[in-house]
Amino acid sequence: MKFGQYLKEHKGSLILFLICTGIYFITFALYHFPLQAVLYPTYLCALILLGYSFFRYRQAKKKHEDFALLQKLPETLLESMQQWQTTEDADYQEILRLLSEARYRENQENHEKFADAMEYFTTWAHQIKTPIASMRLRLEAEDSTFARGVSEDLFRIESYVEMVLTYLRLGEGGSDYVFRGVELDDVIKGSLRKYASQFIGHGVRLIYEPVDMKVITDEKWFSFVLEQLLSNALKYTPAGSVTIGKMGEDTLFVKDTGIGIAAEDLPRIFEKGYTGKNGRIDKKASGLGLYLCKRICDNLGIVISATSVVDEGTQVTLKFDLNPKVIE
């Protein structure tokens, strides 16, 4: 709050002073008093008024700053706020205290509800894995077109459940990272074994040669990223190939010959919930897969990026820091 703004807000008092001064001048003029006898007390009154106004301005400025800080941290500042002198100020402070308490209770209730919901969904996601595993064992005993179709649907359900668990873990802070030296070829082969039936079922050719890269990362979280990239490559490659390889000494890439990503969608593919043109084609797309990949890569210190040409394919690159300074 500036002094000029304060004077503008209290212009009524200034106008009243000017009116009283005018009456003072007129009264002295009617009695033919000397002009100096009028100007001197008027000057003194103006100085007193100015000093009082400045004093009140300092109080109003302090109160304004208290209110501004109170809006940011009401629970903390309300306790340390000065005890204002007037009854009106005390009323304001009591109202703010009540509002602060109501807001605190509401935040606590929302936090408890959120924690309960997260616990429920986490429990559900873990429990659903048991019947999924049972169904898979039964399907493995039968080799038919129907069984292969159901098995593929079941695989997608497993992927969605894993995505839910990953999303929940990240929402909780995702603090269970274990960094160690990892041979990327071991991780890649494990993911490819998991998706082998998908490659066969989609008739998509896999091109992979060992990359011979050892990096410092968390194997579990990185596996999710790689499997999500393979899932997207298979989903949007009706026919053709998926290639896994390396660029230079520090970059892994997953490249497909699928439908590609529109140029206007490419800058936003890592945003939460964004599906773009491909999402309109695949109406079941959630827009969470690449968003989760980006968040995990940020936590792992991996730079993820993508290039694409419509009807030619997409390439996603993962650039590792081969000399990390701090590993936690």
Secondary structure by P-SEA (a helix, b strand, c coil): ccaaaaaaaaaaaaaaaaaaaaaaaaaaaaacccaaaaaaaaaaaaaaaaaaaaaaaaaaaaaaaaaaaaacccccccccccccccaaaaaaaaaaaaaaaaaaaaaaaaaaaaaaaaaaaaaaaaaaaaaaaaaaaaaaacccaaaaaaaaaaaaaaaaaaaaaaaaaaaacccccccccccaaaaaaaaaaaaaaaaaaacbbbbbccccccccccaaaaaaaaaaaaaaaaaaccccbbbbbcccccbbbbbbccccccccccccccccccccaaaaaaccccccaaaaaaaaaaaaccccccccccccbbbbbbbbcccccccc
